[in-house]
Amino acid sequence: MSDGLANPLQQALVTIFSETPLETLEQNVDRALEAITLQLHCDGVFVLTGSLSLDHLRTRNLYLKPQFTQGQQIRVWPLARMSFFRSLVRNPKLLNLPDVNTLPPEAQAERALLRDWDVKSLLVLPPVVFGETRIALGAVNCSECCEWSEAFIQEFQHAAVMIGSAMELTRIAHDMLASENKYREVFNQLPLACALLDKQNQLMMLNKIALQTLPVQHGYDLFSMVREEEHAMLTDTLHMVREGVLGQAWCELPLKSQHHLDWLRLSFSQIYGDKDTLVMIAEDVSEKYRLADELSFHANYDALTGLPNRLHFEALLENLLHAKDDMPTCVAFIDVDQFQVINNISGHQAGDKLLCQLALRLKQLVRKGDIVARLGGDEFGILMHYCNVDSAQHIAKRICTQLATHEFIWENRCHNVSVSMGIAKFNRSASDIYAVMSHADAACRLAKDKGRNGWHLYSTKDPKMTRLYTEMMASVDIVSALALNQFELYFQSIAPLNYDESGLHLEVLLRMVQPNGNIVSPAIFLPAAERYNLAAKIDLWVIDNLLKWGSNHLAIWQQLGLVSVNLSATSLGDSEFMNWLEMRLMTEPELVDKLCIEITETAAVSQLDQATKLIEVLRPLNCQLALDDFGAGFSSFAYLKRLNVDYVKIDGQFVINLCEDGADQAIVKAICQLGQDMGFDVVAEFVESTEIGLKLKSLGVDYAQGYAINKPTPLLTLTSGLAESWLL
């Protein structure tokens, strides 16, 4: 062997390992072993690998000169599995055997194997470790025994280092490749659409879901997916991630294509160490936007007719109120006449069908650009832009005329259809939209009062409109008064004309007290209560507070002769109120025998069954019943027999002029005679003078009530329940 070793071996090894791709370096270890054999002039070189301590050895690579292999490629050498050899190399030191015959007797197997392979000399270097790679490099000489020189061993060690490092680099490359393949597979199997985005914003390495769900392919430009007006948002999102402002950023954008996906949430994040390449995750958020659109629709449109709803209609009016454009505008309210009759006869399904038909007809009958809305129930609204009062009335006439000819047939039953319509000019100086809406609503109610199937234009100079509008405002005051307890009970005495009574007979009245202390007449707020279905709430307040007063002033209550309180026609037909009344009266057994419930003649006759049920409630509790405003509405007395009332109160129109009008005297006398025959007492209202009182007494009237006796007084001022005589 030559001792003149230099760098040719290292240069040869560098050439072998540097010209080969890293992941295939190990395939050239055999070439490296051959180069070592030739350069160092030995007959063979082998590589042993195993655990850190080389407990488990195996021959990983082996090269022998061709003359010693009989032309066969040898890759496995059994020596690595023999126990004595394993014990020798287990110690991390040089194994230097110039003559294998010097092996001890216990190495007979190793000696025999080496002889079979013609090995004369053996050299095994101490193991070298690079990361997870552990190898021991060995050399053999088969031609003759030789001494392994220090120079040989030193160069051989350099070669071992290069082979070990190359093998470790190869292992790392394989691990990295395996890891990359693993993560690529994981990436490919992710249930979200994922891709890489290069610095030119082109998509790379799309996973399966991305290829299946996105209208893109590899190399596709991301910006071509979305509409041009969304490019600025996408650019800003990418910029924030690439510049490191945010580690991750996302934006939600609509797709430009007609793909089944409409909206995507695109999330971007950096790859560590590579700010030019981003990871993109695309998530379908179309359902969210569909639900948002649906919620927006339901928030602004009527689900039954598809028309704008009240909320949307009011928003349009609000925008118009603050608009700078001074275009003439009119607002109309439409109410379907007798709609409840259709619901009662043919059912609510028929009513819904009619509303849909009317919605379609209204859209056809207004001008292009006018907005028809369903405000609720059977009420519609129309916003007419660029429309003066004359044009609005022309439109109203067309609507009322056309809809009056509309035939609605449901299950072979034909219903007549008509509408009442109110029109108001949109006043831009109004404080809010509700002032304008209330004008149109008031006009619509007047159209109904005029006989339906027509329209009415709001005018501040119309006395009927003023009265109705006052009632509407009063209805708002009623709701506020009920909530803030701004009502007060008053009373007026009812004096006997023919005999003394110890206890005071009085009628409980109601007044509304405004925040400024002004007293509102019931002539204003009670009609509004009847019109706007608030009468039952007022009656409940009156009876409840009267009974509370009686409980708190029990001594005065027990002195009283009778306490009359009015009940409205609305309350009489309200089953919920009637149930409450019965339960409330039953809780006050000490008070109810002094009560007398007054109902008007009109209410009694129009709701005779309900009046009869009221009597059935009152009689077991010893309450009494009075018929108010008798003679004002009906001429037939037949219902008196069925009602069996305790008192009849003659309407004031027969009392005011009683002293001068013989006809009034005859009517009053007849009622008194009827009372004697049927067993009820007669009370005359509107007694405003002593002369009227004396005349009533002469005609046989039992009681008198009016300003001649006393004016209405707050109930809280009543300190005694004893009566004072009048005309006796």
C-alpha positions in Angstrom: 0.0 0.0 0.0 1.2 3.6 -0.6 1.8 5.9 2.2 1.9 8.9 0.0 -1.7 10.0 0.6 -2.8 13.4 -0.3 -6.1 15.1 -1.3 -7.1 13.1 -4.4 -9.4 10.8 -2.4 -11.2 13.8 -0.8 -11.6 15.4 -4.1 -13.0 12.2 -5.6 -15.5 11.9 -2.7 -16.5 15.5 -3.1 -17.1 15.0 -6.8 -19.2 11.9 -6.2 -21.4 13.4 -3.5 -21.7 17.0 -4.9 -22.8 16.0 -8.4 -25.7 13.8 -7.1 -29.1 15.1 -5.9 -29.2 15.0 -2.1 -32.1 12.5 -1.8 -30.1 10.0 -3.9 -26.6 10.4 -2.3 -26.7 7.1 -0.6 -26.9 5.3 -3.9 -23.4 6.6 -4.5 -21.9 5.3 -1.3 -20.8 2.2 -3.2 -19.0 4.4 -5.7 -17.3 6.2 -2.8 -16.2 2.9 -1.3 -14.8 1.9 -4.6 -12.9 5.2 -4.9 -11.5 4.7 -1.3 -10.4 1.2 -2.2 -8.6 2.4 -5.3 -7.1 5.5 -3.8 -5.9 3.9 -0.5 -4.7 0.6 -2.3 -6.7 -1.8 -0.1 -8.7 -4.7 -1.3 -12.1 -3.7 0.1 -14.1 -1.3 2.2 -17.3 -1.8 4.1 -19.8 0.3 6.2 -21.4 -1.0 9.3 -24.4 0.7 10.8 -26.3 0.1 14.0 -27.4 1.6 17.2 -25.4 4.2 19.1 -23.4 1.4 20.8 -23.3 -0.8 17.7 -25.2 -3.5 19.6 -27.2 -4.3 16.4 -24.8 -4.4 13.5 -25.4 -4.8 9.9 -23.4 -4.4 6.7 -25.0 -1.4 4.9 -22.5 -1.1 2.1 -19.6 -3.4 1.0 -17.1 -3.1 -1.8 -14.4 -5.8 -2.7 -12.2 -5.8 -5.7 -13.6 -7.9 -8.5 -10.8 -10.6 -8.2 -12.1 -11.3 -4.7 -15.8 -11.6 -5.5 -15.7 -14.0 -8.4 -17.6 -11.3 -10.4 -20.6 -11.1 -8.0 -21.8 -7.9 -6.3 -21.6 -8.6 -2.6 -23.8 -6.5 -0.3 -24.1 -8.6 2.8 -21.2 -9.8 4.9 -22.1 -12.2 7.7 -19.1 -11.0 9.9 -21.4 -8.2 11.3 -23.6 -10.8 12.9 -20.8 -12.9 14.7 -20.6 -12.5 18.4 -16.8 -12.1 18.9 -16.6 -9.5 16.1 -19.5 -7.7 17.7 -17.9 -7.7 21.0 -14.7 -6.2 19.5 -16.4 -3.3 17.7 -18.8 -2.6 20.5 -16.0 -0.7 22.3 -15.6 2.7 20.6 -11.9 2.2 19.7 -9.9 1.3 16.7 -9.9 -2.4 15.7 -6.6 -3.0 14.0 -5.8 -6.6 12.9 -2.8 -6.8 10.6 -3.2 -10.6 10.6 -6.6 -12.2 11.1 -4.8 -15.5 12.2 -4.0 -13.8 15.5 -7.6 -14.0 16.4 -8.1 -15.9 19.7 -9.6 -19.4 19.8 -13.0 -18.1 20.7 -13.1 -16.3 17.3 -12.9 -19.5 15.3 -16.1 -18.6 13.4 -14.8 -15.2 12.5 -11.4 -16.6 11.5 -13.0 -19.3 9.3 -15.3 -16.7 7.6 -12.4 -14.4 6.9 -10.3 -17.2 5.5 -13.2 -18.1 3.2 -13.2 -14.5 2.0 -9.4 -14.5 1.7 -9.2 -11.7 4.1 -5.7 -11.4 5.5 -5.9 -8.0 7.3 -8.8 -6.1 8.9 -9.3 -2.5 10.1 -12.4 -1.1 11.7 -12.5 2.6 12.7 -14.3 3.8 15.9 -17.9 4.7 15.1 -18.7 8.2 14.0 -22.1 9.8 14.7 -23.8 12.5 12.7 -27.3 13.3 14.0 -29.2 10.0 13.8 -26.6 8.4 11.5 -24.0 6.0 13.2 -21.5 4.2 11.1 -18.2 2.4 11.4 -16.0 2.3 8.4 -13.8 -0.8 7.8 -11.1 -1.9 5.4 -9.8 -5.4 4.4 -6.7 -6.6 2.6 -7.0 -10.0 0.8 -3.8 -10.3 -1.1 -1.4 -10.2 1.9 -1.1 -9.3 5.5 -0.3 -5.7 6.1 0.2 -3.1 8.7 -2.4 -0.3 8.6 -0.3 2.9 8.7 -1.2 6.0 10.6 -1.4 7.9 7.3 -3.9 5.3 6.0 -5.9 5.4 9.2 -6.0 9.2 9.1 -7.1 9.4 5.5 -9.5 6.6 6.1 -11.0 8.6 9.0 -11.5 11.6 6.7 -13.3 9.4 4.3 -15.5 8.0 7.1 -16.5 11.5 8.1 -17.4 12.4 4.6 -19.4 9.2 4.1 -21.2 9.6 7.5 -22.1 13.2 6.8 -23.3 12.3 3.3 -25.4 9.5 4.7 -26.9 11.8 7.4 -27.7 14.5 4.8 -29.3 11.8 2.7 -31.4 10.7 5.7 -32.4 14.2 6.4 -33.4 14.7 2.8 -35.4 11.5 2.8 -37.1 12.6 6.1 -37.9 16.0 4.7 -39.2 14.5 1.5 -41.4 12.1 3.5 -42.5 14.9 5.8 -43.3 17.0 2.7 -45.3 14.2 1.2 -47.1 13.6 4.4 -48.1 17.2 4.9 -48.9 17.5 1.2 -51.3 14.6 1.7 -52.7 16.1 4.8 -53.1 19.4 2.9 -54.8 17.5 0.1 -57.2 15.8 2.4 -58.2 18.9 4.3 -62.0 19.5 4.2 -61.5 23.1 3.3 -60.5 24.5 -0.1 -56.8 25.3 0.3 -54.0 26.5 -2.0 -50.7 28.3 -2.1 -50.5 31.8 -3.5 -47.2 33.1 -5.1 -46.1 36.7 -5.2 -47.7 37.1 -8.6 -51.0 36.2 -6.9 -51.3 33.0 -8.9 -52.7 29.9 -7.2 -50.4 26.8 -6.8 -50.9 23.4 -5.3 -54.7 23.4 -4.9 -56.0 20.6 -2.8 -58.9 18.3 -3.9 -61.6 20.4 -2.3 -60.3 23.5 -4.0 -60.3 21.8 -7.4 -63.8 20.5 -6.8 -65.5 23.6 -5.5 -63.6 26.6 -6.9 -63.8 27.8 -10.5 -60.0 27.8 -10.7 -57.1 25.6 -11.7 -53.3 25.6 -11.0 -51.7 28.8 -12.1 -55.0 30.7 -12.1 -54.9 34.4 -11.2 -56.7 35.0 -7.9 -58.0 38.4 -8.9 -59.8 37.0 -11.9 -62.1 35.2 -9.5 -63.7 38.3 -8.1 -65.4 41.3 -9.5 -63.2 44.3 -10.3 -64.8 46.5 -7.6 -63.6 44.0 -5.0 -60.0 44.2 -6.1 -59.1 47.0 -3.7 -60.3 45.0 -0.6 -58.4 41.9 -1.8 -55.2 43.9 -2.4 -55.4 45.5 1.1 -55.9 42.1 2.7 -52.9 40.5 0.9 -50.7 43.5 1.6 -51.3 43.4 5.4 -50.2 39.7 5.5 -47.2 40.1 3.2 -45.9 43.1 5.0 -46.3 41.4 8.4 -48.9 43.8 9.7 -51.1 40.8 10.5 -50.1 37.1 10.8 -53.5 36.2 9.2 -56.1 38.3 7.5 -59.4 37.5 5.7 -62.0 39.1 3.5 -65.4 38.0 2.2 -66.0 38.6 -1.5 -68.6 37.6 -4.1 -67.4 35.5 -7.0 -67.5 36.9 -10.4 -68.4 33.7 -12.1 -71.8 32.1 -12.3 -70.6 29.1 -10.2 -72.8 27.6 -7.6 -70.7 29.4 -4.9 -71.7 33.0 -4.5 -69.6 34.3 -1.6 -66.2 33.2 -0.3 -64.3 34.0 2.8 -60.6 34.1 1.7 -58.1 33.7 4.6 -54.4 34.3 4.0 -51.4 33.5 6.2 -47.6 33.5 5.7 -45.4 30.4 5.4 -42.6 30.7 7.9 -39.5 32.1 6.2 -41.3 32.8 2.9 -43.3 36.0 2.9 -43.9 35.9 -0.8 -45.8 32.6 -0.7 -49.1 32.6 1.2 -51.4 29.9 2.3 -55.0 30.6 1.2 -58.1 28.9 2.7 -61.4 29.5 0.9 -64.6 28.9 2.8 -68.1 29.1 1.3 -70.1 31.7 3.2 -72.9 31.9 0.7 -75.4 30.6 3.2 -74.6 33.4 5.6 -75.3 36.0 3.0 -78.4 34.2 1.8 -79.7 34.2 5.4 -78.7 37.8 5.8 -80.6 38.7 2.6 -83.5 36.7 3.8 -83.5 38.4 7.2 -83.2 41.7 5.4 -86.2 40.8 3.2 -88.3 39.7 6.2 -87.3 42.9 8.1 -88.4 45.1 5.2 -91.0 43.2 3.2 -94.3 41.5 4.0 -94.0 37.7 3.8 -97.5 37.2 2.6 -97.8 39.8 -0.2 -94.1 40.5 -0.9 -94.8 44.3 -0.6 -92.6 46.6 1.5 -93.8 46.4 5.2 -94.5 49.2 7.6 -90.9 49.4 8.8 -89.7 49.9 5.2 -92.5 52.3 4.4 -91.6 54.4 7.4 -87.9 54.4 6.5 -88.8 55.7 3.0 -90.9 58.5 4.6 -88.0 59.3 7.0 -85.6 59.6 4.1 -88.0 61.7 2.2 -88.5 64.0 5.2 -84.8 64.8 5.3 -84.2 64.9 1.5 -83.3 68.3 0.0 -85.4 67.6 -3.1 -88.7 69.6 -2.8 -90.7 67.4 -5.1 -94.5 67.3 -4.4 -95.4 64.0 -2.7 -98.6 62.5 -1.4 -99.2 59.6 1.0 -102.3 57.4 1.0 -103.7 54.9 3.5 -106.0 52.2 2.2 -108.3 50.0 4.4 -110.2 47.0 3.0 -113.9 47.4 3.7 -115.6 44.7 5.7 -112.5 42.5 5.5 -113.4 40.9 8.8 -116.6 39.6 7.3 -114.7 37.7 4.6 -112.4 36.3 7.3 -115.4 35.2 9.4 -117.4 33.7 6.6 -114.7 32.1 4.4 -111.8 31.8 6.9 -108.4 33.4 7.2 -106.9 31.5 4.2 -109.5 33.3 2.0 -108.5 36.6 3.6 -104.9 36.0 2.9 -105.7 35.2 -0.7 -107.7 38.4 -1.1 -104.8 40.4 0.4 -102.4 39.0 -2.2 -104.8 39.8 -5.0 -105.3 43.3 -3.8 -101.5 43.8 -3.5 -101.1 42.8 -7.1 -104.0 45.0 -8.3 -102.7 48.0 -6.3 -99.3 47.8 -7.9 -101.0 47.7 -11.3 -103.2 50.7 -10.6 -100.5 53.1 -9.3 -98.0 54.9 -11.5 -94.5 53.6 -12.2 -92.3 54.6 -9.3 -95.1 54.8 -6.8 -94.5 52.5 -3.8 -97.3 50.2 -2.4 -96.7 48.8 1.0 -98.7 46.6 3.4 -98.8 48.3 6.7 -100.5 45.5 8.6 -103.7 43.5 8.7 -105.9 44.8 5.9 -104.2 48.2 5.7 -102.0 49.3 2.7 -100.0 52.5 2.2 -99.0 54.2 -1.0 -96.1 56.7 -1.4 -96.6 58.8 -4.5 -93.5 60.7 -5.7 -93.8 63.8 -7.9 -97.6 63.8 -7.2 -99.7 66.8 -6.4 -103.1 66.6 -4.7 -105.1 66.6 -8.0 -103.0 63.6 -9.3 -103.4 61.8 -6.0 -107.2 62.1 -6.1 -107.2 60.9 -9.7 -105.2 57.8 -8.6 -107.5 57.3 -5.6 -110.6 57.4 -7.9 -109.0 54.9 -10.2 -108.2 52.5 -7.3 -111.6 52.7 -5.7 -113.4 52.3 -9.0 -111.4 49.4 -10.2 -111.3 47.5 -6.9 -115.1 47.9 -6.5 -115.5 45.8 -9.6 -113.0 43.1 -8.3 -114.8 39.8 -7.7 -113.3 37.6 -5.1 -114.6 34.0 -5.3 -113.7 31.5 -2.6 -115.2 28.0 -2.7 -118.0 29.1 -5.0 -118.8 32.0 -2.7 -118.5 35.5 -4.2 -117.5 38.4 -2.0 -117.9 42.1 -2.9 -114.7 44.0 -2.5 -114.2 47.7 -1.8 -111.7 50.0 -0.1 -111.6 53.2 1.8 -108.7 55.5 1.1 -107.3 58.5 2.8 -104.9 61.0 1.1 -102.5 63.5 2.7 -100.0 65.8 1.2 -96.5 65.1 2.4 -95.5 68.1 4.6 -91.7 68.4 4.8 -92.0 70.8 7.7 -93.7 68.2 9.8 -91.9 67.3 13.0 -91.8 63.6 12.1 -93.3 61.1 9.7 -96.0 60.0 12.1 -97.7 63.4 11.8 -98.0 62.8 8.0 -99.1 59.2 8.5 -101.7 60.2 11.1 -103.2 62.7 8.6 -103.6 60.0 5.9 -105.0 57.6 8.6 -107.5 60.2 9.7 -108.6 60.8 6.1 -109.0 57.1 5.6 -111.2 56.8 8.7 -113.4 59.6 7.5 -113.8 57.9 4.1 -115.0 54.8 6.0 -117.4 57.0 8.1 -118.8 58.4 4.9 -120.0 55.0 3.8 -116.9 53.2 2.5 -115.8 52.6 -1.1 -114.4 56.1 -1.5 -111.6 58.4 -0.6 -111.1 61.5 1.4 -108.4 64.2 1.2 -107.0 65.5 4.5 -107.5 69.2 5.0 -106.9 71.2 8.2 -110.0 73.3 7.3 -112.4 70.3 7.4 -114.2 70.3 10.8 -114.9 66.6 10.6 -111.2 66.0 10.0 -110.3 68.3 12.9 -112.6 66.3 15.2 -111.3 63.0 14.0 -107.7 64.1 14.3 -108.4 65.4 17.8 -109.8 61.9 18.7 -106.7 60.3 17.3 -104.4 62.5 19.3 -106.6 61.8 22.3 -106.1 58.1 21.8 -102.4 58.6 22.2 -103.1 60.6 25.4 -105.3 57.8 26.7 -102.6 55.2 26.3 -100.2 57.6 28.1 -102.8 58.3 30.9 -103.4 54.6 31.5 -99.6 54.0 31.7 -99.0 57.0 34.0 -102.2 56.8 36.0 -103.3 60.3 34.9 -107.1 59.6 35.2 -109.1 60.9 38.2 -112.5 59.7 39.5 -115.3 62.3 39.9 -118.9 61.9 41.1 -122.3 63.5 40.6 -125.2 63.1 43.0 -128.5 61.5 41.9 -131.3 63.0 44.0 -134.6 61.3 44.9 -137.7 63.4 44.0 -140.5 61.7 45.9 -139.0 60.5 49.2 -135.9 60.9 51.4 -133.0 58.5 51.3 -130.4 58.4 53.9 -127.6 57.2 51.7 -126.2 59.3 48.8 -127.0 57.9 45.3 -124.2 59.0 43.0 -122.7 58.3 39.5 -119.0 57.8 39.1 -117.5 59.9 36.3 -114.0 60.1 34.8 -111.7 62.9 33.9 -108.2 62.9 32.3 -105.7 65.1 34.0 -102.9 66.4 31.7 -99.3 66.9 33.0 -100.0 70.6 33.1 -103.0 70.1 35.3 -105.6 70.8 32.7 -108.7 68.6 32.8 -109.7 66.9 29.6 -113.5 66.5 29.0 -114.7 62.9 28.5 -116.6 64.2 25.5 -113.1 64.3 23.8 -111.4 61.2 25.0 -114.3 58.7 25.4 -115.2 58.7 21.6 -111.6 58.2 20.9 -111.5 55.3 23.3 -114.5 53.7 21.6 -113.0 54.2 18.1 -109.5 52.9 19.0 -110.6 50.0 21.2 -109.4 51.5 24.4 -112.7 51.6 26.2 -112.3 48.3 27.9 -109.0 49.4 29.3 -110.6 52.6 30.7 -113.5 50.7 32.2 -111.1 48.3 33.9 -109.2 51.3 35.3 -112.4 52.9 36.6 -113.9 49.9 38.3 -110.6 48.7 39.8 -109.8 52.2 41.2 -113.4 52.7 42.4 -113.3 49.5 44.4 -109.9 50.4 45.8 -111.3 53.7 46.9 -114.3 51.9 48.5 -111.9 49.5 50.4 -109.9 52.4 51.6 -113.0 54.4 52.6 -115.2 51.6 53.8 -117.2 53.7 56.3 -118.2 56.2 53.6 -119.0 53.4 51.2 -121.3 51.8 53.7 -123.2 55.1 54.1 -123.8 55.4 50.4 -127.2 54.4 48.9 -126.0 53.4 45.5 -122.9 53.9 43.3 -123.4 53.9 39.5 -120.6 53.3 37.1 -120.7 53.2 33.3 -119.7 50.2 31.1 -119.0 50.8 27.4 -120.4 48.8 24.6 -116.9 47.6 23.7 -116.4 46.2 27.2 -119.7 44.5 27.0 -118.5 42.5 24.0 -115.1 41.8 25.4 -115.1 38.3 26.9 -111.7 38.8 28.5 -112.9 42.0 30.3 -116.2 40.4 31.3 -114.3 37.5 32.9 -112.0 39.9 34.7 -115.1 41.9 35.9 -116.7 38.9 37.4 -113.6 37.8 39.3 -112.9 41.4 40.5 -116.4 41.8 41.9 -116.2 38.5 43.6 -113.2 39.6 45.6 -115.1 42.6 47.1 -118.2 41.1 48.8 -118.4 44.1 51.2 -118.7 46.6 48.3 -120.6 45.0 45.4 -124.1 45.3 46.8 -123.8 49.1 46.5 -122.8 48.9 42.8 -125.1 49.7 39.8 -123.7 49.1 36.3 -124.9 51.4 33.6 -125.0 50.5 30.0 -126.4 52.6 27.1 -129.6 51.6 25.4 -127.8 51.4 22.1 -125.2 49.0 23.6 -127.9 46.9 25.2 -130.0 46.4 22.1 -127.1 45.9 19.7 -125.5 43.4 22.0 -128.6 41.9 23.7 -127.0 38.5 24.4 -124.0 40.1 26.0 -126.2 42.4 28.1 -128.2 39.3 29.3 -124.9 37.6 30.3 -123.9 40.8 32.2 -127.2 40.5 34.2 -126.3 36.8 35.0 -123.0 38.0 36.4 -124.5 40.9 38.4 -127.6 39.3 40.0 -125.8 36.7 42.2 -123.6 39.4 43.5 -126.6 41.7 44.4 -125.4 44.3 41.9 -128.0 46.4 40.0 -128.3 47.4 36.3 -129.3 50.7 34.8 -130.1 51.5 31.2 -128.6 54.9 30.2 -129.6 57.3 27.5 -133.0 55.7 27.2 -135.0 56.8 24.1 -132.0 58.0 22.2 -131.6 55.1 19.8 -134.6 52.8 19.6 -138.3 53.1 19.8 -139.2 49.5 20.7 -139.5 48.6 24.4 -139.6 44.8 23.9 -136.0 44.3 25.0 -136.8 45.8 28.4 -138.7 42.7 29.4 -135.8 40.5 28.7 -133.2 42.7 30.4 -135.2 43.3 33.6 -133.3 46.4 34.6 -133.4 48.2 37.9 -133.1 51.8 36.6 -133.9 53.6 33.3 -132.2 56.9 32.7 -134.1 59.2 30.3 -131.9 60.7 27.6 -131.2 64.4 28.2 -132.8 65.5 24.9 -136.3 64.8 26.5 -135.4 66.8 29.7 -133.7 70.0 28.7 -136.9 71.6 27.2 -139.3 69.6 29.3 -141.2 72.6 30.7 -141.9 74.1 27.3 -142.3 71.0 25.1 -145.5 68.9 25.5 -144.1 66.1 23.4 -141.2 65.7 25.8 -143.6 65.6 28.7 -145.7 62.9 27.1 -142.6 60.8 26.4 -141.4 61.2 30.0 -144.8 60.4 31.4 -145.0 57.3 29.3 -141.6 56.1 30.4 -142.7 56.6 34.0 -145.8 54.6 33.5 -143.8 51.9 31.9 -141.5 51.9 34.9 -144.4 51.5 37.3 -145.7 48.6 35.3 -142.4 46.8 34.8 -140.9 47.6 38.2 -137.9 49.9 37.4 -137.1 53.4 38.7 -136.8 56.3 36.3 -133.9 58.7 36.5 -133.8 62.0 34.5 -130.5 63.4 33.3 -129.6 67.0 32.4 -131.6 68.6 35.2 -130.3 72.1 35.0 -133.0 74.0 37.0 -135.4 73.7 39.9 -138.3 74.2 37.5 -137.3 71.1 35.5 -136.9 69.1 38.7 -140.4 70.1 39.9 -141.9 69.2 36.5 -140.2 65.8 36.6 -141.5 65.2 40.0 -145.0 65.9 38.9 -144.7 63.5 36.0 -143.7 60.7 38.3 -139.9 60.6 37.7 -138.1 58.9 40.7 -134.6 60.5 40.5 -133.0 63.6 39.0 -129.4 64.2 38.0 -127.8 67.4 36.7 -126.1 70.7 37.4 -129.1 72.0 39.3 -128.3 69.5 42.0 -124.5 69.6 41.9 -121.6 69.6 39.4 -119.2 66.7 39.0 -116.7 66.7 41.9 -113.5 64.8 42.6 -114.3 61.6 44.4 -111.4 62.2 46.8 -113.2 65.2 48.2 -116.2 63.1 49.3 -116.2 62.9 53.1 -119.6 61.5 53.9 -121.9 59.0 52.2 -125.1 60.6 53.7 -127.6 62.2 51.3 -128.9 65.8 51.3 -132.5 66.5 50.3 -133.4 68.4 47.1 -136.9 69.6 46.5 -138.2 67.7 49.5 
